[in-house]
Amino acid sequence: MIQNDLENAASLLGKRSNKLTIRLLKVFEILKKIGKAGDDMEGNASQTEEDELVDALKNEMPEVYKNIEINLKEIE
């Protein structure tokens, strides 16, 4: 019975892991689009807030991408 419970738990964790991987990959693609939009805005920003957004994206997105890639490796 314990073996069966362990197998069921492992199966459920595997399914959840797959769902989280898919979700993480979707978020990763969305963040890439946001990062690209920030790159495209560079030099075109006319307001201080826009400049701050572009700078924040340039500074923070590489770290976000790195963290996502680390998480994907850990899930596999």
N, C-alpha and C positions, 0 to 999 in steps of 0.2 A: 504494500500500500504506500509506504514512504517513497519507494522508487517511482511509483506511478505519479505521486504528487510532485516529485522533483522533475520528472519528465514534462508534466503539464506546466509547471512553473517556467521551465526552460523554454518551452514552446511559446508561452505567452510573452516572455521577455524577448524572444527572437522576433515575434510579430511586432511588438512595440518598437524594438530597435529599428526594424525596417521602416515603420511609419515615421519615426523620428528622423531617419536618414533622408527619406523623401522630403519631409518638411524642411529639413536643414538645407538640402540642395535647392529647394525652391526659394528659400530666404536668401541664400547665397547669390542666386541669379538676380533677384530683386535688388540686393545691395550692390551688385556689380553695375546695374543700370543706374542706380543713384550715384555711385562713384563716377560713372562716365558722365552723367549730367553735370556733376560738379566740375569735372575736367573741362567739359564743353563750355561751362559758364566762365571759366577763368579768363580774365581779360575783358569780359563783357559785362561784368557787374558794375552797376552804377551807384549802388547804395552800400553803406557800411555793413548792414545786415547781410547782404548778399556776399560781400567780401568775407565776412566772418564764416558764413556757411561754406564757402569754397575752401577756405583755410582749414576749417574743422574737418571737412571731408578728406582733404589731402593728407592731413596729419593722422586721422583716426582710422580711415578705411583699411590701410595695409595691416594694421593690428587686428581689425575685425576679421579680415580675410584669413589671416594666419590662425586665429582662434577657431574659425570654422573648419579649416583644414585639419587642425589638430583634433577637433571633436569628431570629424568624419573618420580619421584614422583610428581613434579610440573605439568607435562604434563597430568598426570592421573587426 
